[in-house]
Amino acid sequence: MESIIYFAPCIEKSMHVFEYRLEGKVALITGGGSGIGESTARLFARHGAKVMIADVQDQLGQSICEDIKSDQNHTVSYIHCDVTSEADVKNAVDSAVKNYGKLDVMFSNAGILGSSDPRISTFDYDNFKRVFDVNVYGSFLAAKHAARVMTPARRGSILFTASAVSVSYGMACHVYTASKNAIVGLAKNLGVELGQYGIRINCISPFGVATPLAREGLQGLDVEKFEEMISASANLIGPVLKADDIAEAALYLASDESKYVSGMNLVVDGGYSTTNVSLKMTMKRFLP
């Protein structure tokens, strides 16, 4: 009985640490109004972070904030932010610091697919510019203004949503693939510069997640069919990849559990990028 009484406080403390992995931290999430950003905002709030959602989907973003607030009175707010506007990004960062006193985590998650046409012959400059403006320039701005407030504090975590197309090729159009590879290169280069100030830089590269954006790129395929298609092509059989799984990866990289992790491209693809099945499939056609 004495040993049970003695260890109970330790068990309680351990559970508290596990449940609130971002307690006391402030996080800003671009593209937080839906998909991976929304799942991450909800998870970060549950783990004790004060969260600011930045998006252009004002009604949806406000609605998500109200929903998160009603869940155990979490601290979360919304701000309109077009990531291609430096004034908007600067304002979002400044508002987070003004409202919550600091910025510990910047999750640059906003992105678009652009045209799904895979042919180089149909290359269109307007599409190219729009994809790079949102995906790459938006990431530059997020990093610039996060670093502006993190550098004096000599700490912080900057995360980018890249994609499995940064390690596996032929899955998406050239412009989208180029933009996500650019983000990974940016993150690695930033890690060299900002590491001296205690700022960690990492990417998360998901496989196919049935977000509204991804399904829109496949002619509005419903969630069930999308997940069935991805699972059928997966290397790891059994688990179904959800936005919540990417949020869990972001939670790890935002928390102090990854305090010595920087310059990583964390690929969440169930091992898809490790395997080329073309020879195996071809052999089935040629051999009895």
Backbone as CSV, one residue per row, in Angstrom:
resi,resn,N_x,N_y,N_z,CA_x,CA_y,CA_z,C_x,C_y,C_z
1,MET,0.838,-1.200,0.000,0.000,0.000,0.000,0.872,1.250,0.000
2,GLU,1.974,1.222,0.777,2.847,2.397,0.853,3.458,2.712,-0.510
3,SER,3.837,1.638,-1.257,4.445,1.877,-2.561,3.455,2.487,-3.537
4,ILE,2.187,2.096,-3.427,1.164,2.670,-4.300,0.993,4.147,-4.017
5,ILE,0.943,4.510,-2.752,0.803,5.917,-2.360,2.020,6.718,-2.815
6,TYR,3.186,6.111,-2.692,4.419,6.814,-3.030,4.501,7.116,-4.528
7,PHE,4.092,6.145,-5.383,4.250,6.318,-6.818,3.098,7.042,-7.480
8,ALA,1.986,7.205,-6.788,0.817,7.836,-7.404,1.110,9.232,-7.944
9,PRO,1.806,10.108,-7.174,2.103,11.445,-7.713,2.960,11.386,-8.969
10,CYS,3.873,10.420,-9.036,4.735,10.276,-10.203,3.914,9.882,-11.421
11,ILE,2.976,8.966,-11.214,2.118,8.530,-12.313,1.271,9.687,-12.797
12,GLU,0.716,10.447,-11.868,-0.124,11.585,-12.222,0.681,12.622,-13.002
13,LYS,1.894,12.897,-12.575,2.750,13.869,-13.250,3.096,13.393,-14.657
14,SER,3.397,12.092,-14.777,3.732,11.537,-16.079,2.574,11.670,-17.045
15,MET,1.363,11.399,-16.567,0.176,11.519,-17.409,-0.033,12.963,-17.827
16,HIS,0.231,13.891,-16.925,0.047,15.311,-17.224,0.990,15.751,-18.344
17,VAL,2.243,15.306,-18.284,3.226,15.654,-19.291,2.804,15.090,-20.643
18,PHE,2.315,13.881,-20.653,1.910,13.231,-21.894,0.709,13.934,-22.514
19,GLU,-0.230,14.333,-21.691,-1.472,14.904,-22.195,-1.294,16.328,-22.705
20,TYR,-0.334,17.064,-22.174,-0.178,18.465,-22.538,1.232,18.724,-23.055
21,ARG,1.498,18.258,-24.248,2.847,18.322,-24.792,3.221,19.710,-25.323
22,LEU,2.235,20.600,-25.443,2.515,21.960,-25.909,2.074,23.006,-24.892
23,GLU,1.962,22.592,-23.650,1.487,23.522,-22.632,2.395,24.752,-22.555
24,GLY,1.789,25.940,-22.586,2.538,27.184,-22.506,3.062,27.691,-23.831
25,LYS,2.859,26.945,-24.926,3.369,27.358,-26.235,2.286,28.084,-27.039
26,VAL,2.746,28.926,-27.949,1.863,29.670,-28.850,2.168,29.222,-30.278
27,ALA,1.126,28.847,-31.014,1.305,28.334,-32.371,0.445,29.108,-33.368
28,LEU,1.015,29.410,-34.516,0.301,30.028,-35.626,0.287,29.027,-36.778
29,ILE,-0.912,28.751,-37.309,-1.064,27.739,-38.357,-1.700,28.382,-39.580
30,THR,-0.944,28.469,-40.682,-1.539,28.980,-41.910,-2.285,27.839,-42.601
31,GLY,-3.361,28.190,-43.282,-4.194,27.143,-43.874,-4.861,26.303,-42.808
32,GLY,-5.159,26.933,-41.671,-5.717,26.187,-40.533,-7.218,26.022,-40.581
33,GLY,-7.845,26.472,-41.673,-9.297,26.423,-41.739,-9.881,25.117,-42.224
34,SER,-9.043,24.208,-42.701,-9.562,22.928,-43.180,-8.420,21.919,-43.289
35,GLY,-8.762,20.670,-43.524,-7.782,19.620,-43.793,-6.753,19.431,-42.701
36,ILE,-5.498,19.324,-43.097,-4.400,19.089,-42.158,-4.272,20.229,-41.161
37,GLY,-4.446,21.471,-41.622,-4.344,22.624,-40.732,-5.391,22.593,-39.645
38,GLU,-6.619,22.267,-40.000,-7.686,22.178,-39.001,-7.393,21.085,-37.976
39,SER,-7.013,19.893,-38.450,-6.700,18.790,-37.536,-5.568,19.162,-36.593
40,THR,-4.576,19.869,-37.120,-3.435,20.274,-36.290,-3.852,21.317,-35.265
41,ALA,-4.681,22.263,-35.668,-5.164,23.287,-34.727,-5.901,22.635,-33.560
42,ARG,-6.743,21.674,-33.870,-7.504,20.988,-32.821,-6.575,20.206,-31.885
43,LEU,-5.592,19.520,-32.478,-4.678,18.712,-31.667,-3.771,19.599,-30.820
44,PHE,-3.232,20.654,-31.398,-2.375,21.570,-30.639,-3.134,22.165,-29.453
45,ALA,-4.378,22.562,-29.679,-5.181,23.146,-28.598,-5.417,22.128,-27.482
46,ARG,-5.687,20.892,-27.869,-5.898,19.851,-26.851,-4.647,19.605,-26.028
47,HIS,-3.502,19.890,-26.602,-2.236,19.685,-25.895,-1.733,20.958,-25.230
48,GLY,-2.620,21.909,-25.040,-2.297,23.066,-24.204,-1.780,24.288,-24.905
49,ALA,-1.645,24.252,-26.232,-1.127,25.422,-26.947,-2.207,26.478,-27.117
50,LYS,-1.772,27.738,-27.164,-2.636,28.826,-27.593,-2.453,28.925,-29.107
51,VAL,-3.541,28.770,-29.837,-3.465,28.602,-31.289,-4.116,29.766,-32.016
52,MET,-3.435,30.253,-33.046,-4.037,31.225,-33.959,-4.135,30.574,-35.329
53,ILE,-5.354,30.483,-35.856,-5.603,29.942,-37.185,-5.572,31.086,-38.185
54,ALA,-4.762,30.944,-39.229,-4.673,31.954,-40.282,-5.119,31.326,-41.591
55,ASP,-6.082,31.972,-42.258,-6.633,31.383,-43.473,-7.352,32.471,-44.255
56,VAL,-7.776,32.134,-45.476,-8.603,33.048,-46.262,-10.073,32.625,-46.212
57,GLN,-10.337,31.478,-45.613,-11.703,30.967,-45.481,-12.290,31.479,-44.160
58,ASP,-12.710,32.721,-44.165,-13.069,33.402,-42.921,-14.200,32.724,-42.159
59,GLN,-15.280,32.421,-42.840,-16.431,31.829,-42.159,-16.080,30.468,-41.584
60,LEU,-15.380,29.671,-42.371,-14.980,28.342,-41.913,-13.995,28.439,-40.759
61,GLY,-13.021,29.338,-40.866,-12.030,29.497,-39.806,-12.647,29.929,-38.499
62,GLN,-13.563,30.895,-38.567,-14.256,31.355,-37.356,-15.066,30.231,-36.731
63,SER,-15.725,29.445,-37.570,-16.543,28.336,-37.084,-15.695,27.294,-36.357
64,ILE,-14.527,27.004,-36.901,-13.628,26.026,-36.270,-13.146,26.551,-34.921
65,CYS,-12.831,27.842,-34.871,-12.399,28.442,-33.602,-13.471,28.299,-32.533
66,GLU,-14.699,28.605,-32.895,-15.791,28.501,-31.924,-15.971,27.065,-31.460
67,ASP,-15.816,26.132,-32.382,-15.961,24.719,-32.029,-14.855,24.274,-31.080
68,ILE,-13.611,24.709,-31.359,-12.483,24.345,-30.492,-12.636,25.001,-29.121
69,LYS,-13.079,26.249,-29.091,-13.268,26.941,-27.816,-14.298,26.241,-26.945
70,SER,-15.338,25.702,-27.560,-16.394,25.035,-26.797,-15.930,23.710,-26.217
71,ASP,-14.805,23.192,-26.752,-14.243,21.936,-26.252,-13.259,22.249,-25.120
72,GLN,-13.736,22.233,-23.901,-12.922,22.466,-22.702,-12.287,23.858,-22.689
73,ASN,-12.928,24.810,-23.380,-12.527,26.221,-23.302,-11.073,26.455,-23.713
74,HIS,-10.659,25.837,-24.815,-9.294,26.031,-25.302,-9.106,27.460,-25.825
75,THR,-7.853,27.920,-25.826,-7.527,29.253,-26.308,-7.167,29.193,-27.781
76,VAL,-8.032,29.738,-28.626,-7.804,29.708,-30.069,-8.465,30.931,-30.690
77,SER,-7.841,31.481,-31.718,-8.389,32.649,-32.401,-8.152,32.509,-33.901
78,TYR,-8.845,33.337,-34.651,-8.746,33.295,-36.110,-8.316,34.659,-36.647
79,ILE,-7.529,34.639,-37.714,-7.169,35.884,-38.394,-7.145,35.637,-39.893
80,HIS,-7.687,36.561,-40.648,-7.644,36.453,-42.107,-6.199,36.625,-42.565
81,CYS,-5.743,35.737,-43.421,-4.360,35.827,-43.897,-4.216,35.170,-45.257
82,ASP,-3.904,35.979,-46.253,-3.516,35.490,-47.575,-1.994,35.366,-47.540
83,VAL,-1.488,34.139,-47.626,-0.048,33.926,-47.427,0.794,34.520,-48.544
84,THR,0.162,34.962,-49.644,0.932,35.625,-50.701,1.074,37.121,-50.442
85,SER,0.458,37.605,-49.372,0.546,39.018,-48.988,1.462,39.159,-47.784
86,GLU,2.579,39.846,-47.954,3.505,40.010,-46.832,2.859,40.793,-45.698
87,ALA,2.019,41.755,-46.033,1.337,42.528,-44.995,0.436,41.627,-44.149
88,ASP,-0.256,40.676,-44.797,-1.124,39.745,-44.068,-0.324,38.827,-43.160
89,VAL,0.774,38.289,-43.677,1.587,37.363,-42.882,2.217,38.087,-41.697
90,LYS,2.746,39.270,-41.962,3.323,40.073,-40.878,2.273,40.375,-39.817
91,ASN,1.089,40.735,-40.246,0.011,41.047,-39.310,-0.389,39.834,-38.479
92,ALA,-0.413,38.657,-39.105,-0.771,37.436,-38.380,0.253,37.136,-37.289
93,VAL,1.530,37.261,-37.618,2.589,37.011,-36.627,2.521,38.053,-35.512
94,ASP,2.392,39.315,-35.888,2.325,40.376,-34.880,1.101,40.226,-33.979
95,SER,-0.018,39.776,-34.557,-1.237,39.586,-33.769,-1.075,38.438,-32.774
96,ALA,-0.402,37.377,-33.198,-0.156,36.259,-32.287,0.684,36.719,-31.099
97,VAL,1.720,37.503,-31.379,2.591,37.999,-30.303,1.831,38.992,-29.413
98,LYS,1.039,39.850,-30.028,0.275,40.825,-29.254,-0.748,40.143,-28.346
99,ASN,-1.446,39.147,-28.883,-2.503,38.470,-28.120,-1.959,37.521,-27.067
100,TYR,-0.851,36.838,-27.393,-0.386,35.757,-26.523,1.026,35.948,-25.974
101,GLY,1.689,37.024,-26.382,2.971,37.363,-25.774,4.211,36.835,-26.450
102,LYS,4.045,35.886,-27.399,5.217,35.293,-28.044,4.744,34.415,-29.197
103,LEU,5.698,33.802,-29.906,5.392,32.801,-30.924,6.415,31.686,-30.815
104,ASP,5.943,30.493,-30.502,6.828,29.333,-30.364,6.839,28.459,-31.605
105,VAL,5.689,28.369,-32.277,5.548,27.452,-33.404,4.892,28.167,-34.578
106,MET,5.544,28.129,-35.726,4.932,28.566,-36.978,4.761,27.333,-37.850
107,PHE,3.517,26.986,-38.174,3.255,25.867,-39.072,2.768,26.438,-40.398
108,SER,3.676,26.518,-41.359,3.360,27.024,-42.697,2.744,25.877,-43.485
109,ASN,1.421,25.831,-43.459,0.703,24.682,-43.998,-0.127,25.020,-45.238
110,ALA,-0.419,26.302,-45.455,-1.268,26.682,-46.583,-0.639,26.274,-47.910
111,GLY,-1.464,25.746,-48.802,-0.950,25.343,-50.108,-2.075,25.051,-51.080
112,ILE,-1.735,25.030,-52.361,-2.709,24.691,-53.398,-2.087,23.676,-54.348
113,LEU,-2.956,22.985,-55.102,-2.493,21.981,-56.061,-2.206,22.581,-57.430
114,GLY,-3.013,23.547,-57.828,-2.908,24.067,-59.178,-3.513,23.093,-60.168
115,SER,-3.178,23.261,-61.424,-3.698,22.380,-62.474,-3.212,20.956,-62.265
116,SER,-4.092,20.004,-62.531,-3.719,18.589,-62.359,-3.187,17.971,-63.648
117,ASP,-3.117,18.753,-64.717,-2.623,18.240,-66.000,-1.131,17.930,-65.887
118,PRO,-0.723,16.663,-66.089,0.678,16.285,-65.867,1.607,16.600,-67.041
119,ARG,1.090,17.075,-68.151,1.914,17.227,-69.358,2.681,18.547,-69.364
120,ILE,3.971,18.472,-69.667,4.788,19.680,-69.753,4.341,20.540,-70.933
121,SER,3.751,19.920,-71.945,3.310,20.652,-73.134,2.173,21.627,-72.831
122,THR,1.474,21.397,-71.724,0.361,22.280,-71.365,0.763,23.304,-70.301
123,PHE,2.062,23.425,-70.062,2.562,24.362,-69.056,1.963,25.748,-69.253
124,ASP,1.521,26.328,-68.159,0.872,27.633,-68.191,1.497,28.525,-67.129
125,TYR,1.989,29.675,-67.516,2.696,30.540,-66.574,1.807,31.005,-65.433
126,ASP,0.572,31.343,-65.720,-0.328,31.837,-64.677,-0.534,30.788,-63.588
127,ASN,-0.685,29.527,-64.011,-0.824,28.437,-63.036,0.467,28.264,-62.239
128,PHE,1.597,28.298,-62.959,2.901,28.176,-62.302,3.075,29.259,-61.240
129,LYS,2.774,30.498,-61.620,2.965,31.618,-60.704,2.054,31.496,-59.485
130,ARG,0.817,31.107,-59.695,-0.124,30.988,-58.571,0.333,29.904,-57.592
131,VAL,0.747,28.744,-58.098,1.198,27.653,-57.225,2.448,28.058,-56.450
132,PHE,3.408,28.685,-57.131,4.636,29.088,-56.448,4.404,30.252,-55.492
133,ASP,3.491,31.136,-55.844,3.178,32.241,-54.932,2.640,31.715,-53.605
134,VAL,1.695,30.781,-53.674,1.085,30.256,-52.449,2.028,29.301,-51.731
135,ASN,2.523,28.317,-52.450,3.281,27.240,-51.802,4.687,27.660,-51.382
136,VAL,5.387,28.371,-52.246,6.797,28.690,-51.979,6.968,30.091,-51.401
137,TYR,6.452,31.099,-52.089,6.565,32.463,-51.560,5.858,32.562,-50.213
138,GLY,4.704,31.918,-50.072,4.005,31.905,-48.788,4.846,31.299,-47.683
139,SER,5.605,30.260,-48.020,6.493,29.627,-47.040,7.647,30.557,-46.662
140,PHE,8.206,31.255,-47.669,9.262,32.233,-47.392,8.766,33.303,-46.420
141,LEU,7.566,33.824,-46.672,7.030,34.882,-45.814,6.767,34.376,-44.401
142,ALA,6.226,33.180,-44.290,5.973,32.602,-42.965,7.269,32.469,-42.186
143,ALA,8.312,31.974,-42.856,9.608,31.808,-42.189,10.223,33.151,-41.833
144,LYS,10.134,34.117,-42.756,10.729,35.436,-42.521,10.159,36.084,-41.265
145,HIS,8.836,36.082,-41.153,8.233,36.814,-40.048,8.212,36.000,-38.749
146,ALA,8.207,34.680,-38.864,8.377,33.877,-37.654,9.786,34.067,-37.099
147,ALA,10.771,34.035,-37.991,12.166,34.212,-37.555,12.379,35.583,-36.938
148,ARG,11.652,36.582,-37.445,11.784,37.948,-36.926,11.475,38.022,-35.425
149,VAL,10.495,37.249,-34.970,10.140,37.304,-33.549,10.781,36.165,-32.741
150,MET,11.172,35.086,-33.427,11.802,33.968,-32.722,13.276,34.202,-32.448
151,THR,13.952,34.931,-33.363,15.396,35.132,-33.215,15.776,35.828,-31.904
152,PRO,15.103,36.913,-31.523,15.452,37.529,-30.231,15.186,36.601,-29.045
153,ALA,14.170,35.740,-29.172,13.856,34.807,-28.084,14.805,33.614,-28.070
154,ARG,15.524,33.414,-29.206,16.495,32.329,-29.355,15.857,30.960,-29.137
155,ARG,14.675,30.817,-29.695,14.003,29.511,-29.676,12.828,29.563,-30.648
156,GLY,12.360,28.389,-31.023,11.186,28.314,-31.879,11.245,27.113,-32.807
157,SER,10.078,26.761,-33.348,9.968,25.656,-34.295,9.164,26.137,-35.490
158,ILE,9.771,26.051,-36.678,9.079,26.401,-37.918,8.870,25.122,-38.715
159,LEU,7.614,24.857,-39.053,7.253,23.642,-39.783,6.652,24.011,-41.134
160,PHE,6.911,23.162,-42.117,6.314,23.336,-43.436,5.600,22.048,-43.840
161,THR,4.448,22.190,-44.477,3.824,21.028,-45.111,4.393,20.913,-46.508
162,ALA,5.176,19.871,-46.738,5.682,19.578,-48.079,4.770,18.496,-48.666
163,SER,5.318,17.422,-49.169,4.502,16.367,-49.768,5.380,15.168,-50.071
164,ALA,4.734,14.010,-50.186,5.463,12.810,-50.589,6.042,12.953,-51.989
165,VAL,5.557,13.925,-52.768,6.139,14.142,-54.100,7.536,14.748,-54.013
166,SER,7.973,15.089,-52.803,9.348,15.564,-52.635,10.341,14.407,-52.569
167,VAL,9.810,13.175,-52.477,10.702,12.003,-52.424,10.301,10.907,-53.413
168,SER,9.071,10.972,-53.933,8.596,10.028,-54.948,8.056,10.835,-56.121
169,TYR,8.373,10.397,-57.331,8.059,11.248,-58.482,7.082,10.581,-59.448
170,GLY,6.424,11.414,-60.224,5.435,10.928,-61.185,4.030,10.868,-60.620
171,MET,3.836,11.327,-59.375,2.519,11.244,-58.733,1.683,12.501,-58.932
172,ALA,2.303,13.607,-59.295,1.579,14.886,-59.393,2.151,15.697,-60.549
173,CYS,1.480,16.797,-60.862,1.946,17.630,-61.975,3.293,18.271,-61.638
174,HIS,3.985,18.718,-62.669,5.348,19.219,-62.511,5.424,20.442,-61.599
175,VAL,4.483,21.352,-61.734,4.556,22.603,-60.970,4.379,22.333,-59.483
176,TYR,3.399,21.522,-59.135,3.173,21.192,-57.720,4.388,20.458,-57.152
177,THR,4.911,19.493,-57.912,6.085,18.735,-57.464,7.284,19.653,-57.262
178,ALA,7.494,20.561,-58.201,8.610,21.509,-58.079,8.444,22.393,-56.854
179,SER,7.215,22.819,-56.585,6.985,23.718,-55.444,7.263,23.016,-54.120
180,LYS,6.885,21.763,-54.014,7.091,21.045,-52.755,8.556,20.670,-52.550
181,ASN,9.266,20.397,-53.635,10.711,20.181,-53.518,11.414,21.475,-53.119
182,ALA,10.919,22.596,-53.606,11.484,23.887,-53.227,11.317,24.144,-51.734
183,ILE,10.179,23.754,-51.192,9.934,23.947,-49.765,10.918,23.131,-48.928
184,VAL,11.165,21.898,-49.334,12.122,21.056,-48.594,13.517,21.672,-48.653
185,GLY,13.917,22.159,-49.820,15.221,22.818,-49.937,15.301,24.074,-49.084
186,LEU,14.231,24.845,-49.081,14.176,26.053,-48.257,14.343,25.706,-46.779
187,ALA,13.627,24.681,-46.341,13.687,24.297,-44.927,15.097,23.900,-44.511
188,LYS,15.754,23.130,-45.350,17.107,22.685,-45.011,18.077,23.860,-44.958
189,ASN,17.922,24.793,-45.899,18.799,25.961,-45.911,18.527,26.876,-44.721
190,LEU,17.252,27.052,-44.390,16.893,27.862,-43.228,17.450,27.267,-41.942
191,GLY,17.459,25.945,-41.877,17.973,25.281,-40.680,19.412,25.644,-40.392
192,VAL,20.186,25.850,-41.463,21.589,26.229,-41.300,21.691,27.646,-40.728
193,GLU,20.903,28.559,-41.288,20.968,29.947,-40.828,20.394,30.119,-39.424
194,LEU,19.216,29.544,-39.185,18.480,29.845,-37.961,18.819,28.941,-36.787
195,GLY,19.540,27.861,-37.063,19.932,26.977,-35.970,20.776,27.672,-34.920
196,GLN,21.561,28.673,-35.349,22.426,29.397,-34.401,21.614,30.214,-33.401
197,TYR,20.323,30.393,-33.705,19.447,31.131,-32.789,18.485,30.200,-32.044
198,GLY,18.763,28.910,-32.118,17.938,27.947,-31.398,16.618,27.646,-32.078
199,ILE,16.481,28.024,-33.350,15.234,27.812,-34.086,15.368,26.547,-34.936
200,ARG,14.420,25.649,-34.769,14.413,24.388,-35.513,13.501,24.507,-36.736
201,ILE,13.925,23.912,-37.852,13.174,23.971,-39.105,12.963,22.554,-39.620
202,ASN,11.718,22.180,-39.860,11.425,20.830,-40.339,10.254,20.832,-41.313
203,CYS,10.199,19.794,-42.121,9.088,19.583,-43.052,8.334,18.307,-42.687
204,ILE,7.078,18.278,-43.086,6.275,17.060,-43.015,5.776,16.784,-44.426
205,SER,6.019,15.571,-44.918,5.626,15.214,-46.276,4.612,14.074,-46.249
206,PRO,3.321,14.413,-46.356,2.286,13.382,-46.328,2.127,12.671,-47.666
207,PHE,1.683,11.437,-47.591,1.170,10.695,-48.753,-0.244,11.218,-48.991
208,GLY,-1.086,10.506,-49.669,-2.415,11.003,-49.985,-3.342,11.056,-48.786
209,VAL,-3.771,12.257,-48.421,-4.721,12.465,-47.329,-6.007,13.024,-47.929
210,ALA,-7.133,12.510,-47.507,-8.418,12.893,-48.099,-8.898,14.249,-47.586
211,THR,-8.092,15.274,-47.835,-8.487,16.637,-47.473,-9.384,17.192,-48.588
212,PRO,-10.128,18.265,-48.305,-10.939,18.879,-49.366,-10.107,19.269,-50.581
213,LEU,-8.899,19.783,-50.351,-8.031,20.206,-51.447,-7.618,19.023,-52.310
214,ALA,-7.200,17.929,-51.669,-6.747,16.748,-52.411,-7.894,16.113,-53.192
215,ARG,-9.069,16.049,-52.588,-10.217,15.449,-53.268,-10.687,16.306,-54.437
216,GLU,-10.557,17.620,-54.273,-10.903,18.533,-55.369,-10.018,18.279,-56.578
217,GLY,-8.760,17.946,-56.320,-7.831,17.657,-57.410,-8.146,16.374,-58.131
218,LEU,-9.004,15.542,-57.539,-9.428,14.287,-58.171,-10.927,14.325,-58.452
219,GLN,-11.378,15.450,-58.974,-12.753,15.642,-59.425,-13.776,15.404,-58.316
220,GLY,-13.408,15.830,-57.097,-14.354,15.759,-55.996,-14.615,14.353,-55.487
221,LEU,-13.665,13.469,-55.648,-13.805,12.092,-55.152,-14.161,12.101,-53.672
222,ASP,-15.143,11.286,-53.264,-15.549,11.312,-51.863,-14.474,10.692,-50.969
223,VAL,-14.580,10.970,-49.679,-13.545,10.565,-48.727,-13.316,9.062,-48.758
224,GLU,-14.385,8.308,-48.725,-14.266,6.839,-48.671,-13.544,6.295,-49.895
225,LYS,-13.918,6.768,-51.084,-13.279,6.297,-52.309,-11.823,6.748,-52.388
226,PHE,-11.558,7.975,-51.944,-10.187,8.488,-51.945,-9.314,7.611,-51.056
227,GLU,-9.758,7.353,-49.846,-8.963,6.543,-48.911,-8.824,5.108,-49.402
228,GLU,-9.847,4.597,-50.054,-9.768,3.242,-50.623,-8.702,3.186,-51.709
229,MET,-8.666,4.229,-52.548,-7.682,4.288,-53.630,-6.260,4.374,-53.081
230,ILE,-6.049,5.261,-52.090,-4.717,5.420,-51.509,-4.280,4.137,-50.797
231,SER,-5.193,3.528,-50.060,-4.864,2.297,-49.329,-4.512,1.161,-50.285
232,ALA,-5.180,1.124,-51.436,-4.901,0.076,-52.412,-3.512,0.227,-53.024
233,SER,-2.997,1.455,-53.072,-1.671,1.695,-53.654,-0.569,1.741,-52.599
234,ALA,-0.942,1.610,-51.341,0.014,1.797,-50.245,0.964,0.620,-50.111
235,ASN,2.085,0.897,-49.486,3.051,-0.146,-49.145,2.689,-0.782,-47.800
236,LEU,2.274,0.058,-46.854,1.878,-0.408,-45.525,0.378,-0.701,-45.541
237,ILE,0.025,-1.952,-45.366,-1.368,-2.374,-45.444,-1.988,-2.399,-44.045
238,GLY,-3.187,-1.876,-43.934,-3.904,-1.894,-42.656,-4.338,-0.504,-42.244
239,PRO,-3.404,0.333,-41.774,-3.787,1.687,-41.355,-4.251,2.531,-42.543
240,VAL,-5.187,3.418,-42.297,-5.653,4.367,-43.306,-5.145,5.752,-42.909
241,LEU,-4.420,6.397,-43.818,-3.827,7.699,-43.513,-4.906,8.771,-43.393
242,LYS,-4.894,9.488,-42.262,-5.855,10.558,-41.990,-5.101,11.864,-41.743
243,ALA,-5.842,12.961,-41.831,-5.247,14.259,-41.507,-4.734,14.281,-40.077
244,ASP,-5.404,13.561,-39.192,-4.974,13.503,-37.790,-3.576,12.904,-37.649
245,ASP,-3.201,12.005,-38.554,-1.868,11.404,-38.489,-0.788,12.437,-38.819
246,ILE,-1.088,13.333,-39.737,-0.135,14.393,-40.075,-0.060,15.392,-38.920
247,ALA,-1.198,15.629,-38.288,-1.219,16.512,-37.116,-0.351,15.941,-35.994
248,GLU,-0.374,14.635,-35.826,0.464,13.998,-34.796,1.947,14.194,-35.110
249,ALA,2.303,14.136,-36.386,3.696,14.390,-36.773,4.071,15.837,-36.468
250,ALA,3.148,16.760,-36.748,3.395,18.170,-36.449,3.526,18.391,-34.951
251,LEU,2.725,17.682,-34.171,2.795,17.794,-32.710,4.173,17.400,-32.207
252,TYR,4.705,16.320,-32.730,6.044,15.882,-32.327,7.093,16.943,-32.656
253,LEU,7.047,17.475,-33.880,8.064,18.433,-34.308,7.890,19.799,-33.653
254,ALA,6.683,20.093,-33.177,6.440,21.359,-32.475,6.813,21.283,-31.011
255,SER,6.828,20.080,-30.456,7.034,19.902,-29.021,8.509,19.814,-28.666
256,ASP,8.785,19.869,-27.375,10.162,19.762,-26.897,10.706,18.343,-27.017
257,GLU,9.847,17.390,-27.349,10.311,16.017,-27.558,11.263,15.936,-28.750
258,SER,11.152,16.893,-29.665,12.029,16.914,-30.848,13.036,18.058,-30.745
259,LYS,13.472,18.361,-29.534,14.305,19.542,-29.302,15.627,19.541,-30.062
260,TYR,16.095,18.346,-30.509,17.353,18.294,-31.256,17.127,17.793,-32.677
261,VAL,15.915,17.992,-33.178,15.575,17.578,-34.540,15.390,18.820,-35.398
262,SER,16.234,18.976,-36.405,16.124,20.112,-37.319,16.657,19.693,-38.680
263,GLY,16.082,20.257,-39.732,16.496,19.905,-41.092,15.901,18.618,-41.593
264,MET,14.866,18.109,-40.904,14.266,16.836,-41.291,13.091,17.040,-42.232
265,ASN,12.977,16.138,-43.191,11.762,16.019,-43.991,11.086,14.729,-43.537
266,LEU,10.136,14.852,-42.620,9.468,13.688,-42.037,8.407,13.190,-43.014
267,VAL,8.705,12.085,-43.679,7.823,11.541,-44.708,6.829,10.585,-44.058
268,VAL,5.546,10.910,-44.172,4.489,10.083,-43.583,3.764,9.404,-44.738
269,ASP,4.356,8.321,-45.224,3.812,7.664,-46.418,3.732,6.145,-46.271
270,GLY,3.876,5.636,-45.048,3.775,4.194,-44.848,4.805,3.406,-45.625
271,GLY,5.939,4.036,-45.935,7.003,3.346,-46.659,6.835,3.334,-48.163
272,TYR,5.844,4.056,-48.677,5.598,4.060,-50.128,6.848,4.450,-50.913
273,SER,7.553,5.462,-50.434,8.704,5.979,-51.171,9.909,5.037,-51.155
274,THR,9.851,3.985,-50.355,10.978,3.048,-50.281,10.869,1.915,-51.294
275,THR,9.744,1.820,-51.966,9.473,0.635,-52.767,9.055,0.991,-54.187
276,ASN,9.699,0.359,-55.159,9.299,0.471,-56.559,8.761,-0.884,-56.995
277,VAL,7.474,-0.941,-57.245,6.829,-2.233,-57.544,6.711,-2.491,-59.042
278,SER,7.269,-1.621,-59.881,7.071,-1.761,-61.328,7.650,-3.058,-61.868
279,LEU,8.848,-3.475,-61.393,9.438,-4.718,-61.860,8.576,-5.912,-61.462
280,LYS,8.114,-5.924,-60.238,7.264,-7.017,-59.752,5.990,-7.128,-60.583
281,MET,5.380,-5.992,-60.895,4.151,-5.996,-61.688,4.422,-6.431,-63.120
282,THR,5.554,-5.994,-63.667,5.902,-6.370,-65.039,6.196,-7.858,-65.146
283,MET,6.864,-8.417,-64.150,7.188,-9.851,-64.158,5.922,-10.702,-64.193
284,LYS,4.877,-10.226,-63.542,3.611,-10.975,-63.531,3.013,-11.062,-64.945
285,ARG,3.290,-10.040,-65.760,2.776,-10.036,-67.116,3.582,-10.942,-68.039
286,PHE,4.897,-11.079,-67.750,5.772,-11.822,-68.676,6.022,-13.266,-68.248
287,LEU,5.896,-13.542,-66.938,6.206,-14.881,-66.466,4.931,-15.631,-66.093
288,PRO,4.893,-16.938,-66.317,3.698,-17.734,-65.995,3.545,-17.881,-64.500
